[in-house]
Every structure is written in structure tokens, then in C-alpha cells.
Amino acid sequence: DGGITQSPKYLFRKEGQNVTLSCEQNLNHDAMYWYRQDPGQGLRLIYYSQIVNDFQKGDIAEGYSVSREKKESFPLTVTSAQKNPTAFYLCASSITGPYSEQFFGPGTRLTVL
Amino acid sequence: AQRVTQPEKLLSVFKGAPVELKCNYSYSGSPELFWYVQYSRQRLQLLLRHISRESIKGFTADLNKGETSFHLKKPFAQEEDSAMYYCALGSGGSNYKLTFGKGTLLTVNP
């Protein structure tokens, strides 16, 4: 599997610490997305970016921040303000425009102790 | 606001039986609908999109605008179809995004 990578696979942090999750893609996609996947909740959109240096809040952006300085990279920071950060985080990318297929990374499981 | 509802969290069928995974949506514009699938230990991936009107792995889905539904169907389920299935709705417009349903876990028993 190439294309879109997320690291690390598992991440442990103490409560109160910020943590940054990495997402990189070599698909030359303009658009990138961060989702949170919880059991019984499906995928919920955190942030998304259609182009470099621009991004929008998704449905559950509170307590998270992102940057998009390079086309290939879209890191997500889980801040101490996020009330329930323990979750599985998925990154995706796509070309822009309607009916675009999103390509997903393998995910990062974050556990806050 | 756009919303996707998958009423069944779990669905269990026997091999060779027909299977239907339900998806209803709420959206004021022209809907763009997708089914994504996640097999065990694999990445989430696109199964099909309504614009393509194609059959993938024997699955089909028809958009019914009157009933605001996009149910996924397969006439004869196989064990390898066991997976988590997500219905998704595209927002359209310049800030394009997907809204996913909560998913249905399909188990096909031998």
C-alpha cells in the first residue's frame, strides 16, 4: 500500500498534552480530509482542505487544528481542549470536484491516558 | 444540513442469500451518493457511486430520489462480502465534502 500514509499506527499520550498526527500522500491530490471513527458513530469529518494554505472546519472541529503548507501533507493536532480524544483517526485524499473518490490511509489509533 | 441514515448496525445473512443494506439521505440539493467498504484489516475503499451505475463485486445500488434512498443490493451473498459498509453523501459545490452514515456491519455466514 502506497499512496497515502499515516504515522504512527498507535499513539499514546498523557491527558493535557497536544499531539500531532501525520498524513502524507503522493497521489498529487489537491484535497485532503481528516475523519474520526468511533464505534457506532461512523466517520465524522474533522477538517478538510481543498487546496494548499486553505482548510475548512468539518462537523467536529472543536479541540483540533490543522495546517496545509504543502500539497502532500495535512497534519492534524489534537489539542488538550479536545474533551474525548481517544479514537481512531483516518486521513483521506482526493482530486477536487464532484463524485471524487476518496482514498484512505491506514489510520492512527490515539489513546490518551 | 445533509444527513445519511443507515438503520441497521448489524446485518447477518447466509451464503447465497440476497442482501440489502439500507441507506436513506436528507439533502436539499442534487445528491451524490457513494458506498464505501472496509474489509477486516484493510483500508476503507470506494465500492461504488451512483453516477457510475455499475456493478462492483456483484453489488448494485439505485438512487431513488422519491424515497431519498440508495440501498445496496446483492442477489447472492458470499462470505468474502463480510465487512463494514458505509453510505456517503457528497455535498457538491466548491467546498466539497462527504457525510458518512454510521455504517452497517455485514456478516455472511457459511
Interface residues (C-beta under 8 A of the other chain):
Chain A: D1 A31 Y33 Y35 G40 Q41 G42 L43 R44 L45 Y48 Q50 Q56 G58 D59 L90 A92 T96 G97 P98 Y99 S100 E101 Q102 F103 F104 G105 P106 G107
Chain B: Q6 K9 E32 Y36 R43 L44 Q45 L46 R49 I51 Y86 G90 G92 S94 N95 Y96 K97 L98 T99 F100 G101 K102 G103
